[in-house]
């Protein structure tokens, strides 16, 4: 019986060995069949220990050329790539966890490529990191497509910039007061947005719409715009149509920003007393709320045909007095801070560089 039990244990043990061998063979087959995925193993000195068929196909080196003979640096393209790989290695060693990164690489023939690498630590029996296993896919074509898309978007934005600049020149030819007002509002609104730490896209949008927010005034008789007296109720009602007119001009243009809606809303007020639609705070876009504050401050601080300019102090006092009533408090606070801390003044922005140059800075 004892002998039979021993034999039984031996058979069981041999069965486990056989199972492990089968699993290892299956794993090896999977690794080698990944012809378009590079699977590379290195020690901590970056010596190459494993190099699958996918790595051979992608980088042009045979496994026999590199295993135990070359370091992984042979496929890194430039110092930046080496630095990123070293950073990933240090992170793996310190955290004992895997990571992902995108690396610029180069093949044996000198072909430059990009790989997205998943890097995982290899351990010894004491759970010490002794190497790194990297699994990579070639994303060169994706990177090229991204670059081409960026270049296309840059060209489109420059074209759009030219269109907006032309629009501004048309307005300036017809009404220099409106054109100068738009430039100054755009600069102040942009400064407010930056001071509030809005995203680059939001800042860009606010600046663009600031430059053209009064486009609707092109539909108003020039003699009313330059009237050397206060407007009658009927005349002011004509002026109040300009947000809607601006919306009608822009609504069918597929801008990358909601230009038409912001133009429509820039004379609304958060308590619902604005025009043309009497919207309340929650229904008014943030960009329009910023524009309305910049619009009021600039208008009060600038000369008009029917009155002299008010001081900045008085203009800021107007928006402060109505903070939380007509205007968003956070936007008012940001605007006031710009002037009080000397971060912005209309005097230092009177000579504004061309719109095209300004937008290129934002791109």
Buried (B, 14 or more C-beta within 10 A) or exposed (E): EEEEEEEEEEEEEEEEEEEEEEEEEEEEEEBBEBEEBBBBBBBBEBBBBBBBBBBBBBBBBEBEBBBEEBBBEBBBBEEEBBEBBEEBBEBBEEEEEBBEBBBBBBBBEEEEBBBBBEBBBBEEEEEEBEBBBBBBBBBBEEBEEEEEEEEEEEEEBBEBBEEBBEBBEEBBEBBEBBBBBBBBBBBBBBBBBBBBEBEEEBBBBBBBBBBBBBBBBBBBEEEBBBBEEEBEEEBEEBBBBBBBBBBBBBEEEEBEBBBBBBBBBBBBBBBBEBBBBEBEBEEBBBBBBBBBBBBBBBBBBBEBEEEEBBEBEEBBBBBBEBBEEBBBEBBBBBBBBBBEEEEBBBEEBEEBEEBEEBBEEBE
